Amino acid sequence: MPGTSANPVFVGGVNRSGTSLVRQILGSHPDLAMPPSEFEFFKRLTVPLRSRLTTEQTARLVDDVLAWPKVAGWGLERARVEAFAGEGEGSVRSVFVAVLRAYAAQLGKPRFGEKTTYYERHLRTFDRWFGRDYAFVHLLRHPVATYASTRNYGGREHAIDPHAWARQWSNSALVAARAARARATGYAVLRYEDVVADPEGEIRRACAVAALPFDVRMLAMPDFAQKENSSFELAGAAYAGTVRTHDTVDRASRIPAAELAVVRSRCALAAALVGYDVDDEHRRLPFVAPYAPAREWRARVAVRRSTGADLARRLPRRLIARAGRR
């Protein structure tokens, strides 16, 4: 049945880390519908997440959500969304599911999914709403390249606090490392660099986690008009089908030196744990999810905050070398 609520697939990660690319590939699967823009449900929600809703309150929330600018562009039928919401238990979850089910039904696809950046912050909510009956695809990208792309997105420079941004990137990487170890099924960590180097291999991994049969036609992203997502020019660009696999843009050179130093220093520990060397965008080791209890994660972050910059810059290389021997 189109628009079933079973086995949703969510894509998350830091902005400009390849989440849109993966959304467009997975959303081109004949069995999975993914809207072309971000739902931003948790960001825009105006009622408490655990609210119990009456029929009238559910209807009002449906109206509110359908009026959100990005959702309005999906062309959903209000009656269909309200009908799906009415099948739920009178909760915020029922509206969330109803909107995405309606989008899937509109495309005639049996399953729904959605990509919103930083969705990994809401894993506990997804666990409560869906148990283990959902899949999560978590994108990572080298912090220098991610920061450069964010700072230059949309053809203009953006003012960004590198300290706050580095904290967000590091938190996302730590969530990926811990979740990949703790969640035996239903969770895939994909690094952008691996995806563009081997699109078929990495998307096969994502499909396996999402219980979707791989379909090579997905890589052409036929269900999406916008296929190019880079912040930079097409200088020396090479493609595998519609996936940009390489270009000659030096992203580090697009970041002011002081900001680059902050990103490299403050992301160093978390980057090392997921196989990146902050001083070399082209060097990476296979991602091996490390095992560490919560107190050890906190201790490692505390080391970065309490030691000199020289030690903080040497420590990642030791962590990378250790990860490579596992």
C-alpha positions in Angstrom: 0.0 0.0 0.0 1.4 3.4 -0.9 2.4 5.5 2.0 2.7 2.8 4.7 4.3 3.9 8.0 6.6 0.8 8.2 10.4 1.0 8.1 11.0 4.7 7.4 14.5 5.8 6.4 16.0 9.0 7.7 19.2 10.8 6.5 21.1 13.1 8.8 24.5 14.7 9.3 26.0 18.2 9.3 24.9 20.6 6.7 27.0 20.4 3.4 28.2 16.9 4.2 26.5 15.1 1.4 23.1 14.6 2.9 21.3 16.0 -0.1 23.2 13.7 -2.5 22.3 10.6 -0.5 18.7 11.8 -0.2 18.4 12.1 -4.0 19.9 8.7 -4.6 17.9 6.9 -2.0 14.8 8.9 -2.8 15.1 7.6 -6.4 14.5 4.0 -5.3 11.2 2.8 -6.7 10.1 1.8 -3.1 11.2 4.9 -1.2 9.8 8.4 -1.3 11.9 11.3 0.0 10.8 14.9 -0.3 13.0 17.3 -2.3 13.4 19.7 0.6 13.9 19.4 4.3 11.0 18.8 6.6 12.6 20.6 9.5 9.9 19.2 11.7 11.6 19.5 15.1 12.9 22.9 14.3 9.5 24.4 13.4 7.3 22.5 15.7 5.3 24.9 18.0 3.7 22.4 20.4 5.5 20.2 23.0 6.8 17.0 21.4 5.0 14.7 23.8 1.6 16.5 23.5 -1.6 14.4 23.4 -3.8 15.9 20.7 -7.5 16.1 20.3 -9.0 15.7 16.9 -9.3 19.5 16.6 -5.7 20.1 17.8 -4.5 17.5 15.3 -6.3 19.3 12.5 -4.8 22.6 13.5 -1.3 21.1 13.6 -1.8 19.6 10.2 -2.8 23.0 8.8 0.3 24.6 10.4 2.7 22.0 9.0 1.2 22.2 5.5 1.7 25.9 5.6 5.5 25.7 6.3 7.2 27.1 3.2 9.1 24.0 2.2 6.3 21.6 3.0 3.9 23.8 1.0 6.0 23.1 -2.1 5.4 19.3 -1.8 1.8 19.8 -3.1 0.2 17.5 -0.5 -3.6 17.0 -0.3 -4.8 18.2 3.1 -7.6 15.6 3.3 -5.1 12.8 2.8 -2.7 14.1 5.4 -5.6 14.5 7.9 -6.9 11.0 7.2 -3.5 9.5 7.8 -3.1 11.6 11.0 -6.5 10.4 12.2 -5.3 6.8 12.0 -2.7 7.7 14.7 -3.0 8.0 18.4 -3.6 11.7 18.7 0.1 12.7 19.0 2.7 14.8 17.4 4.2 11.6 16.0 1.0 10.9 14.1 1.2 14.2 12.3 4.9 13.7 11.5 4.2 10.3 10.0 1.0 11.4 8.2 2.8 14.2 6.3 5.5 11.8 5.0 3.1 9.0 4.3 1.0 11.4 2.2 4.0 12.4 0.2 4.9 8.7 -0.4 1.3 7.9 -1.4 1.3 10.9 -3.8 4.3 9.3 -5.6 2.7 5.8 -5.3 5.7 4.5 -3.3 5.2 2.1 -0.4 7.8 3.5 2.1 8.7 7.0 3.2 11.9 8.6 4.2 13.2 12.1 4.9 16.5 14.0 5.1 17.0 16.9 7.5 20.4 18.0 8.6 21.3 17.2 12.2 18.6 14.5 12.5 21.1 12.5 14.5 20.2 14.8 17.4 16.7 13.2 17.5 17.7 9.5 17.6 16.0 9.1 21.0 12.8 10.5 19.6 12.9 8.2 16.6 13.6 5.3 19.0 10.6 6.2 21.0 8.4 6.6 17.9 9.5 3.7 15.8 11.5 1.4 18.1 14.0 -0.4 15.9 11.6 -0.3 13.0 13.5 2.5 11.1 16.8 3.0 9.4 19.2 5.9 9.8 21.9 6.9 7.3 24.4 9.3 8.9 26.7 11.4 6.6 30.1 12.6 7.6 32.6 14.7 5.6 36.1 16.1 6.4 35.5 19.1 8.6 37.7 21.4 6.5 35.7 20.7 3.3 32.4 20.8 5.1 33.2 24.2 6.7 34.4 25.6 3.4 31.3 24.5 1.6 29.1 25.9 4.4 30.9 29.2 4.4 30.6 29.6 0.6 27.2 28.1 0.1 24.8 29.7 -2.5 27.5 31.6 -4.3 28.3 34.0 -1.5 30.3 34.0 1.7 28.6 33.5 5.0 29.7 34.6 8.4 30.1 31.6 10.7 31.4 31.2 14.2 34.1 28.6 13.7 34.1 27.6 17.4 30.4 26.9 17.5 30.5 25.2 14.1 33.4 22.9 15.1 31.5 21.9 18.2 28.5 20.9 16.1 30.7 18.9 13.7 32.5 17.1 16.5 29.2 16.2 18.2 27.8 14.8 15.0 31.0 12.7 14.4 30.9 11.4 18.0 27.2 10.4 17.6 28.2 8.6 14.4 31.0 6.7 16.1 29.0 5.6 19.1 25.8 4.8 17.2 27.7 2.7 14.6 29.1 0.6 17.5 26.0 0.5 19.7 23.3 -0.1 17.0 23.9 -3.5 15.4 21.3 -3.0 12.7 19.5 -0.1 11.1 22.3 2.4 11.2 24.8 3.2 8.5 27.6 5.8 8.7 28.7 7.0 5.2 31.5 9.4 4.6 31.0 11.7 1.7 34.4 11.0 0.3 33.7 7.3 0.3 30.3 7.8 -1.4 31.8 9.8 -4.3 34.7 7.4 -4.6 32.5 4.4 -4.8 28.9 5.4 -5.2 27.5 2.0 -5.9 29.4 0.3 -3.0 28.4 2.9 -0.4 24.8 3.1 -1.6 24.6 -0.7 -1.5 25.6 -0.4 2.2 22.9 2.1 2.8 20.3 0.0 1.0 21.2 -3.0 3.1 20.7 -1.1 6.3 17.4 0.2 5.0 16.2 -3.2 3.8 16.0 -2.0 0.2 17.0 -4.0 -2.8 19.8 -2.1 -4.6 18.7 -0.7 -7.9 21.5 0.8 -10.1 19.0 3.3 -11.6 19.1 5.1 -8.3 22.6 6.5 -9.0 21.2 8.6 -11.9 18.8 10.3 -9.4 15.9 10.3 -11.9 13.3 11.4 -9.3 15.1 14.7 -8.6 15.6 17.6 -11.0 18.5 19.2 -9.0 21.5 16.9 -9.1 24.4 19.2 -8.6 24.9 20.3 -5.0 28.4 21.7 -4.7 29.1 25.2 -3.3 31.9 25.6 -5.7 32.6 26.0 -9.5 32.9 22.9 -11.7 36.7 23.4 -12.0 38.2 20.1 -13.1 35.1 18.2 -12.2 34.8 14.5 -12.9 31.6 12.5 -12.7 30.4 8.9 -12.3 27.1 9.3 -14.0 25.5 12.2 -12.1 27.7 11.9 -9.0 30.6 14.4 -8.9 33.6 12.2 -7.9 36.4 14.8 -8.1 37.2 18.5 -8.7 40.3 20.7 -8.4 38.9 23.2 -5.8 41.3 23.7 -2.9 38.7 24.1 -0.2 41.1 24.9 2.6 42.3 28.0 0.7 38.7 29.3 0.7 38.8 29.6 4.5 40.5 32.5 6.3 43.6 31.3 8.1 42.4 32.1 11.6 39.1 30.2 11.0 40.9 27.3 9.4 43.1 26.9 12.5 40.1 26.8 14.8 38.3 24.2 12.7 41.4 22.0 12.5 42.2 22.3 16.2 38.7 21.9 17.6 37.7 19.1 15.3 40.9 17.1 15.6 39.9 14.5 18.2 36.5 13.7 16.7 37.9 13.7 13.2 40.6 11.2 14.2 38.0 8.9 15.7 36.1 8.6 12.3 39.2 8.3 10.2 40.1 11.9 9.1 43.3 13.8 9.5 42.4 17.4 10.0 45.7 18.6 8.3 45.1 16.5 5.1 41.7 16.5 3.4 42.8 13.7 1.1 44.0 11.2 3.8 41.6 9.0 5.5 41.5 5.5 7.0 38.7 3.0 6.9 36.0 4.0 9.5 36.1 1.6 12.4 33.6 2.5 15.1 35.6 2.6 18.3 34.2 1.3 21.5 34.3 3.8 24.4 31.9 4.4 27.3 30.3 7.8 27.6 32.8 8.9 30.3 35.7 8.2 28.0 34.2 10.3 25.2 33.9 13.1 27.7 37.4 12.6 28.9 38.8 12.7 25.4 37.0 16.0 24.6 38.2 17.4 27.9 41.8 16.6 26.9 41.5 18.8 23.9 40.1 21.6 26.0 42.8 21.5 28.7 46.0 20.8 26.7 48.2 22.9 24.5 47.5 23.2 20.8 50.7 21.3 19.9 49.6 18.2 21.8 46.1 18.5 20.4 47.5 18.4 16.9 49.7 15.4 17.5 47.1 13.3 19.3 44.9 12.7 16.3 47.7 11.0 14.4 48.1 8.5 17.2 44.4 7.9 17.3 44.3 7.4 13.5 47.2 5.0 13.6 45.5 3.0 16.4 42.2 2.9 14.4 44.0 1.7 11.4 45.5 -1.3 13.2 42.1 -2.6 14.4 
